[in-house]
Each structure stands twice: as structure tokens, then as C-alpha cells.
Amino acid sequence: PVNNPPAFALVSPSVSVDEDAGETARVVAVNISQGPFRGEEYGAELLQSMTFHLLHLSSTPGGSSPADTPLFSAPPNLLANGTIILTPAPEVFGVAVYQVTLLDDGGEDDASDPQNLTVTIEFRNHAPSFTLAMPNVNALETSSAGAYEASESASVSVESTAYGWMQTHQGVATSISPG
């Protein structure tokens, strides 16, 4: 019997996930078929197993990340049911393009037509953090009676400031409130 190529359709030519999402599953392929069935080929086609193949075409990390920064901590995996498993690398965003092909194990003509899938890892703003050089500040001043009173202002030094990952272009303002 003749082996017919498998077929599928992408739900959309692109899929996105947040940079801090962790492992995420998205359905990206539907109408998955072993190929058109004609007469005696029907049974042979049904017995074939199918697997998706992802060929990495390009990656573009966002922000000021070096060009070779990996976007994923594990390679994307497209399951036979059309669900893609994405695990973005921590604190990285950007775009990757893959060529998707569905393969069967029927011999000749065992690959679908390739389709491109763009995966976007979306940027998320992160709150900055800081460390005080002295965690407790007591500001006292002498009154005319010789007693000490708390002053209304004090000088506080900040030991270090950490911007959110890849966000050094943002300004940071500090506000101190009595508590």
C-alpha cells in the first residue's frame, strides 16, 4: 500500500507565554491526521504512530540579553495530541521561530508540509529591591530642656539597589515613612 503523508493545522501561527510562567502547555495543532484514507490503505494508515518534529529556525532574546541567551530552560516539546510544552528560562523574554512537521512511521512520504510557529515569551515588569546600610535609624535632637526628641528628618543611606531583571534603564525612587 501507498503511505499518505500526515496532516495537521496550526491553531495560530504564533503562541505566547509570560516570562515567569514556568512550564506551560498550549494547544497549537489541530485536525491531526495520519493522512487521507483510500480503500485498502485505511487500516495501514490507522496503525501508524505520529510524532511532531520542531526545527529551531531562530531566536531573538529581548532587552539587552546577549544574542546567544537561551529562551527556554528545556526545549519546547510538541506532543502527538497537538499540545506544546514550553518552559521559559528564568527572567528571559524574546521570540523564537520553529518549523513544525508531523511525521508518521509508514515509510516513504512520511512528513506533512512544514509550517512555521512563532513562540513569544512576553516581558513582565519586576519590582526593584534594596538593602539599607543600617536597618534601624534613630534620629534624635536636643531640646531646649536638654531632653532628646525625635527629629522630623533623618539621613538614610542605601547600600545597594537591584532593579528588576533586565530593567536597569528604569528609574527607582525611594520613599521613607515613619513607622
C-alpha positions, 0 to 999 in steps of 0.5 A: 500500500501507498503511505499518505503523508500526515496532516495537521493545522496550526491553531495560530501561527504564533503562541505566547507565554509570560516570562515567569510562567514556568512550564506551560502547555498550549494547544497549537495543532489541530485536525491531526491526521495520519493522512487521507484514507483510500480503500485498502490503505485505511487500516495501514494508515490507522496503525501508524504512530505520529510524532511532531518534529520542531526545527529551531529556525531562530531566536531573538532574546529581548532587552539587552540579553546577549544574542546567544541567551537561551529562551527556554530552560528545556526545549519546547516539546510538541506532543502527538495530541497537538499540545506544546510544552514550553518552559521559559528560562528564568527572567528571559523574554524574546521570540523564537521561530520553529518549523513544525512537521508531523511525521508518521512511521509508514515509510516513504512520504512520511512528513506533512508540509512544514509550517512555521510557529512563532513562540513569544515569551512576553516581558513582565515588569519586576519590582526593584529591591534594596538593602539599607546600610543600617536597618534601624535609624534613630534620629534624635535632637536636643531640646531646649530642656536638654531632653532628646526628641525625635527629629522630623528628618533623618539621613538614610543611606542605601547600600545597594539597589537591584532593579528588576531583571533586565530593567536597569534603564528604569528609574527607582525612587525611594520613599521613607515613612515613619513607622 
